[in-house]
Amino acid sequence: QVQLVQSGGGLVQAGGSLRLSCAASWGTFSRDTMGWFRQSPGKEREFVAAIDWIGRTDYAESVKGRFTITRDNAKNTVFLQMDSMKPEDTAVYYCAADRSSIGLIRPTPGEYDYWGQGTQVTVSS
């Protein structure tokens, strides 16, 4: 069964840090572009960060310098380290896999094939 299972998240004060993890169930994970998106109430799902199969990364302007995406292909897992967090980072965070774009990073949710279950991140002021 193809699935992405997320862990991490929760409540943190402004300026604090959280780390999200996302584990993939399929064996060719290392070839896939992996992304993180987030969605706040009343807003569309937005791109946060992505990493391709050779480790190239891309970030939304709003998180550059504060968030870091990494992957551990031996563990089929992608991570999102979130530092210097702000109240506006509050959202449900989703990991996603783009299994059809080797070497590309696409920031559009519709390009991603599989999604994690989502995890709430709340940053208090």
C-alpha positions in Angstrom: 0.0 0.0 0.0 1.4 3.4 -1.0 1.3 5.8 1.8 3.0 8.7 3.5 2.9 8.8 7.2 3.6 12.1 9.0 4.8 12.7 12.5 5.8 15.7 14.5 4.1 19.0 14.8 2.2 20.5 17.8 2.3 23.8 19.7 5.3 26.1 19.9 5.9 29.7 21.0 7.0 32.3 18.5 10.8 32.0 17.9 10.8 28.3 18.7 11.4 25.2 16.6 9.6 22.1 15.4 10.6 19.2 13.2 8.2 17.3 10.9 8.9 13.9 9.5 7.2 12.0 6.7 7.9 8.3 6.0 7.1 6.8 2.6 6.1 3.2 2.2 7.5 2.5 -1.3 10.9 1.3 -2.3 11.8 3.8 -5.0 11.4 6.8 -2.7 14.9 8.1 -3.5 13.9 9.0 -7.1 10.9 11.1 -6.1 10.7 14.8 -5.5 9.2 15.3 -2.0 7.4 18.5 -0.9 5.9 20.1 2.1 2.7 22.2 1.8 0.5 24.0 4.4 -3.0 25.1 4.6 -4.7 27.6 6.9 -8.5 27.9 7.4 -10.0 29.7 4.5 -6.8 29.7 2.5 -5.6 27.5 -0.4 -2.9 25.0 0.2 0.5 26.6 -0.4 3.9 25.4 -1.2 6.5 25.5 1.6 9.5 23.5 0.5 10.6 20.7 -1.8 13.7 18.5 -2.4 14.5 16.5 -5.4 16.2 13.2 -5.8 19.8 14.6 -5.7 19.1 17.0 -2.8 18.4 20.2 -4.6 15.9 22.3 -2.7 13.4 25.1 -3.1 11.6 27.2 -0.6 8.7 29.6 -0.4 10.0 33.1 0.2 8.1 33.3 3.5 10.2 30.5 5.0 13.6 30.9 3.4 16.3 31.1 6.0 14.0 29.6 8.7 12.9 26.2 7.3 15.1 23.4 6.1 14.0 20.4 4.1 16.2 17.3 4.1 15.8 13.6 3.2 17.2 10.3 4.4 16.8 7.9 1.5 18.0 5.0 3.6 15.0 5.5 5.8 12.5 6.6 3.1 11.9 9.7 5.1 11.8 13.5 4.4 12.1 16.1 7.2 11.1 19.7 7.6 13.0 21.6 10.3 11.2 24.7 11.2 13.2 27.4 13.2 12.4 31.0 14.2 8.8 30.2 13.9 6.1 32.9 13.5 2.4 32.9 14.3 1.8 33.1 10.6 3.3 29.7 10.2 0.3 28.2 11.9 -1.4 25.7 9.6 -1.9 22.1 8.8 1.2 20.8 7.2 1.2 18.1 4.5 4.0 16.2 2.9 3.6 15.1 -0.6 5.4 13.0 -3.3 5.8 13.9 -6.9 6.6 10.6 -8.5 6.6 11.8 -12.2 9.2 14.6 -12.3 12.7 13.2 -11.8 15.0 16.2 -11.5 12.2 18.8 -11.3 10.8 20.7 -8.3 7.2 21.9 -8.9 5.5 24.1 -6.3 2.0 23.3 -7.5 -0.1 20.9 -5.3 -1.7 19.4 -8.3 1.6 18.0 -9.5 2.0 15.8 -6.5 0.7 12.2 -6.5 0.5 11.1 -2.9 -0.2 13.0 0.3 0.4 12.5 4.0 -2.4 12.7 6.5 -1.6 16.3 7.6 -0.4 17.5 11.0 -1.4 20.7 12.9 1.3 23.2 13.7 0.4 26.1 15.9 2.7 29.0 16.8 1.6 31.1 19.7 2.6 34.8 19.9 
